[in-house]
Amino acid sequence: MLLIKNGRVLDPASKTDAPRDILLDGEHIAEIAPTGKIQHGDNAQTFDAAGLIVAPGFIDMHCHLREPGQENSETIETGSHAAARGGFTAICCMPNTKPVNDNASITRFIVDRAKAFGHVRVWPIGAASIGSKGENISEIAAMRDAGIVAVSDDGKPIATAKLARQIMDYCRTLDLPVIEHAEDVSLAAGAVMREGIASTRLGLPGMPAAAESVCVARDVQVAELTGGRLHIAQVRFAKQNGLRVTCEVTPHHFTLIDEDVTYDSRYKMNPPLAAREDREALLEGLADGTVDAIATDHAPHEPAIKDVEFDKAPFGILGFETAVGLALEQLVHTGRIPLMRMVELFTTGPARVLGKDRRLAVGEPADLTIFSLDRPWTYQVRESASKSRNSPFDAHAFKGGPVATVVAGKIAYQHL
Ligand SMILES: [Zn+2]
């Protein structure tokens, strides 16, 4: 048993914001009571959360763990360790491994490796099409039985509207969300950053903002046609029509803009960093409830392939260990959103997208994220648990961040 005492408990599901002690008995929450009032915690190991926030376990619904196939960049063990350090108790890994997670045997491999070596819960996402090639629908039902929580051809969009229709139709019957990497490949071809003044100044090929919105428009129409659950980025207009469309935002997109891009490949990600006005729109969406989740898109690449010329480097940056610090810095400390809303974006928000529950109540899974609002710390990428080092936030000084991550009643990571 583990007793988390003296903390300020924040639970978006019940709108609780109060001093509470929480007793965890193995896999489940056994008791929640006002400070000092727990009945059965006599023999429990205790964790003193005085001065800290105790929240339901954070979920990252979009990451890349690179196993199987690219273990020089990351493994399920190292990636989930980095996730635990970042305060995440559950992470959803995209299927663009080698081989692609497009069938139940790969899904089972990931689930088994996660059980054996994972520091946090790992919920795989299956490929929408075979090999994510955009031609034929993958074995979605078999993968669902093996443990996937969603499907996606992440890294690229679902190739055609016809295939998107087939996949959304099929996933509707299985009640699985379809996660779309919104990009029109013809408009994005050859581009390495967002098209605009910054790309012109750097002389780098850019993709217009329309490369994203054209694809979103297509998918929203298909979602309307099929009634399927579509999860995508930046879809304010669709949500107003009452469709089952959800979206996520990454910490780097609400923190950085295209003007921050230099020839340093650590600033190369997809979707690329956008214009100042677009960042402002993301911040508004995070504040007004349009955005459902903060997701890291943790995308490790070993130095040998990432530390090359900007136009030759692969897209993506590390995300797990800086996400909570950036959310506090950019969203909460600036007064943009209340703390409860931030917790929602890491908990009930992504849970709802995935068709799961996330709340603090007796009998619920004993997953907690414990964080500080003011602890000063500096992110040193050389100390990261990830195998890769591709972060533009190296040496960044933060105010507040994760302190302890509790998974299935055990402390998965604790910052001392
Ligand atoms: Zn991704």
Boltz pocket constraint, residues with backbone or C-beta under 6 A from the ligand:
constraints:
  - pocket:
      binder: B
      contacts: [[A, 62], [A, 63], [A, 64], [A, 94], [A, 154], [A, 155], [A, 270], [A, 297], [A, 299]]
      max_distance: 6.0
